[in-house]
Every structure is written in structure tokens, then in C-alpha cells.
Amino acid sequence: MPKIDKMLEWGVVKAGDIIQAKGRDDEAELLANGNVLVDHAELSMQTWLKDLYGWSSVQTYVFAVHKESGKSLSQIREEYMQENLVTGDEN
């Protein structure tokens, strides 16, 4: 599945968007490089979420929620890919 850099390239999320941790009030600002800014520190989204939940691993795109749309990054990615699916032969 495409990563956050592709999602930024597609324009489905953008630098400056607020990302929330699913089921929590914690927020981070999405940066142009795909990392997040939390308390003036730049972290990978996965590191931020693992630290918040206290888990050794986390499904980043499921637990990162785009605040404006209320959708997980996983949902946004899947919707974009379904809407822009290109079949092998258009003729």
C-alpha cells in the first residue's frame, strides 16, 4: 500500500493537517516529509503513535485519524485508490 509521501503527493492530505490518535485527544501536525510535529519535536508518525499507546508496534494508518475529515489515513488511502483505480486495458 502507498505510504504517507504518496498521500501527500496525491493531495488527499497536506502539510499542516492535524492528525489525531484514534480514540484519544492527542494531536500532531503533519509535515511535508510525512513526519509529524508534536510538542515542537519532529517524529515519525509510527514512533508518535507507539509512544502514545505504549505498544511495541501499531497499525499507523488505522490509528492515525485526519482531524478535518474524521477518517483514518487507511480509509482515505483506500477511498483514493478505489476512486482512481486504473484498469489494465481501457480500450
Residue pairs with C-beta under 8 A, 6 or more apart in sequence:
1 61
1 77
2 77
2 81
3 34
4 13
4 30
4 34
4 45
4 73
5 33
5 34
7 13
7 73
7 76
7 77
7 80
8 14
8 15
8 30
8 32
8 34
10 80
12 76
12 77
12 80
13 30
13 66
13 73
13 76
14 30
15 30
15 31
15 32
16 29
16 30
17 29
17 30
17 66
17 67
17 68
18 27
18 28
18 29
18 30
18 66
18 67
18 68
19 27
19 28
19 29
19 30
19 36
19 45
19 64
19 65
19 66
19 67
19 73
20 26
20 27
20 64
20 65
20 66
20 67
21 27
21 48
21 49
21 52
21 53
21 63
21 64
21 65
22 62
22 63
22 64
22 65
22 72
24 52
26 52
27 67
28 36
28 37
28 38
28 43
28 45
28 48
29 36
29 37
29 38
30 36
31 37
31 42
34 44
34 45
35 42
35 43
35 44
35 45
36 42
36 43
36 44
36 45
36 48
38 48
43 51
45 60
45 64
46 58
46 60
49 55
49 58
49 60
49 63
49 64
50 56
50 57
50 58
53 63
59 74
60 73
61 72
61 73
61 74
61 77
62 72
62 73
62 74
63 72
64 72
64 73
65 71
65 72
65 73
66 72
66 73
66 76
69 76
71 79
